[in-house]
Amino acid sequence: MVLDTPLSCPLFFASDVHWPLAHDYKQGQPFLDFLDHLAGKGGTLILLGDIFDFWFEWHEVVPAYWFEIFYRLRRLREQGTVIWFISGNHDFHPGAYLEQEIGLTLCSENLVFPAAGKHFYIAHGDGLAQRDGGYRLLKRIIRHPVSIWLYKNLIHPDWGIRLARWTSATSRKHRHIDRKAWAEEYFAFARARMDAGADYVVLGHVHFPDFRKVGEKGYLNCGDWLSEFSYGLFDGKELSLQRWPVVP
């Protein structure tokens, strides 16, 4: 999605919260505190995917586990912060509920926009690594309209969520990646986008916080909220990698 209208600063970038599929707010509490911290600051919050460990919109059903994060996001939106939600590989099917009830603006792939005279390229980043060819094929299958229709109409939401919980746990248990090697591939992708005209490229997905300057331009990976508690900030002048909690 390409925007012509500049987004309001400050810009906050966060990804890979993986809000749990369980009544366990301990894991998510730091991110809730971060959202509270943004109250009254205005600007724009850009969520770069995998905010939920699983998100799929059925026709009438909303999972019971996410009231706290829904409440914080809607309150933040009502206080004047614009919130963009970019789909990740875990929350790949957002829809009307997040838009109409929570007030988020949805983007399915990447987001390109100006802000304070700079041009940004933003994406979750799943499938960018050259060695991730198998996932790129899987992504085409699970996001196909037929697959989505089958999951929505033939699987009861309770079973759908249990299946997602099992799949997520299995994926984390058996998927080991060389994060430093992937970081170099993501940086190479960012360099290509900067060569094409972007001033700043911001990605997520690899759970590896990273910030690199390239002359007057820069690349930032948001990291995650499972172990790194990292996020990006553009204050209208400079892009930076930040850690939570904020040190006074």
Long-range contacts (C-beta under 8 A, 24 or more apart in sequence): 1-107, 1-108, 1-109, 1-110, 1-111, 1-112, 2-112, 2-113, 3-111, 3-112, 3-113, 3-114, 4-114, 5-113, 5-114, 6-113, 6-114, 6-115, 6-116, 7-44, 7-82, 7-113, 7-114, 7-115, 8-42, 8-43, 8-44, 8-82, 8-115, 9-43, 9-44, 9-115, 9-116, 9-234, 9-235, 9-236, 10-41, 10-42, 10-43, 10-44, 10-233, 10-234, 10-235, 10-236, 11-43, 11-44, 11-46, 11-115, 11-120, 11-232, 11-233, 11-234, 12-38, 12-43, 12-44, 12-45, 12-46, 12-231, 12-232, 12-233, 13-46, 13-48, 13-122, 13-202, 13-220, 13-222, 13-231, 13-232, 13-233, 13-234, 14-45, 14-46, 14-47, 14-48, 14-51, 14-222, 14-225, 14-231, 14-232, 15-47, 15-48, 15-49, 15-50, 15-51, 15-88, 15-124, 15-203, 15-204, 15-205, 15-222, 15-223, 15-224, 16-48, 16-49, 16-50, 16-51, 16-88, 16-204, 16-205, 16-207, 16-222, 16-223, 16-224, 16-225, 16-226, 17-50, 17-51, 17-52, 17-224, 17-225, 17-226, 18-50, 18-51, 18-52, 18-53, 18-90, 18-224, 18-225, 18-226, 19-51, 19-52, 19-53, 19-65, 19-66, 19-69, 20-53, 20-65, 21-53, 21-54, 21-63, 21-65, 21-161, 21-164, 21-165, 21-168, 22-65, 22-165, 23-64, 23-65, 25-68, 27-226, 28-68, 28-69, 28-225, 30-225, 30-229, 30-244, 30-245, 31-69, 31-225, 32-68, 32-69, 32-72, 33-244, 33-245, 34-225, 34-231, 34-244, 35-69, 35-72, 35-73, 35-76, 36-72, 37-246, 38-76, 38-81, 39-75, 39-76, 39-79, 40-79, 40-80, 41-81, 42-80, 42-81, 43-81, 43-82, 44-81, 44-82, 44-83, 44-84, 44-115, 45-76, 45-81, 45-82, 45-83, 45-84, 46-83, 46-84, 46-86, 46-111, 46-122, 46-202, 47-83, 47-84, 47-85, 47-86, 47-104, 48-86, 48-88, 48-122, 48-123, 48-124, 48-125, 48-202, 48-203, 48-204, 48-222, 49-86, 49-87, 49-88, 49-89, 49-90, 49-91, 49-124, 49-125, 49-126, 49-204, 49-205, 50-88, 50-89, 50-90, 50-91, 50-124, 50-204, 50-205, 51-85, 51-88, 51-91, 52-90, 52-91, 53-90, 53-164, 53-165, 53-168, 54-90, 54-91, 54-161, 54-164, 54-165, 54-168, 55-90, 55-91, 55-92, 55-93, 55-94, 56-92, 56-93, 56-151, 56-152, 56-160, 56-164, 57-93, 57-94, 57-95, 57-96, 57-97, 57-98, 57-152, 58-152, 58-157, 58-160, 59-152, 61-157, 62-97, 63-157, 63-161, 70-101, 70-102, 73-102, 73-103, 73-104, 74-101, 74-102, 74-103, 77-102, 77-103, 77-104, 78-103, 84-111, 86-110, 86-111, 86-122, 86-123, 86-124, 87-124, 88-124, 88-126, 88-204, 88-205, 89-124, 89-126, 89-127, 89-135, 89-139, 89-205, 90-168, 92-142, 92-143, 93-143, 93-148, 112-198, 115-234, 115-236, 116-234, 116-236, 116-237, 118-199, 118-200, 118-234, 119-197, 119-198, 119-199, 119-200, 120-198, 120-199, 120-200, 120-201, 120-202, 120-234, 121-190, 121-193, 121-198, 121-200, 121-201, 121-202, 122-201, 122-202, 122-203, 123-203, 124-203, 124-204, 124-205, 125-186, 125-203, 125-204, 125-205, 125-206, 125-221, 126-205, 128-185, 128-186, 128-189, 128-203, 128-205, 129-182, 129-185, 129-186, 130-185, 131-182, 131-185, 177-206, 179-206, 179-207, 179-208, 180-208, 182-206, 182-208, 183-208, 183-210, 183-221, 186-210, 186-219, 186-221, 187-212, 187-219, 190-219, 191-219, 194-219, 200-234, 200-239, 202-232, 202-239, 209-241, 210-241, 211-239, 211-240, 211-241
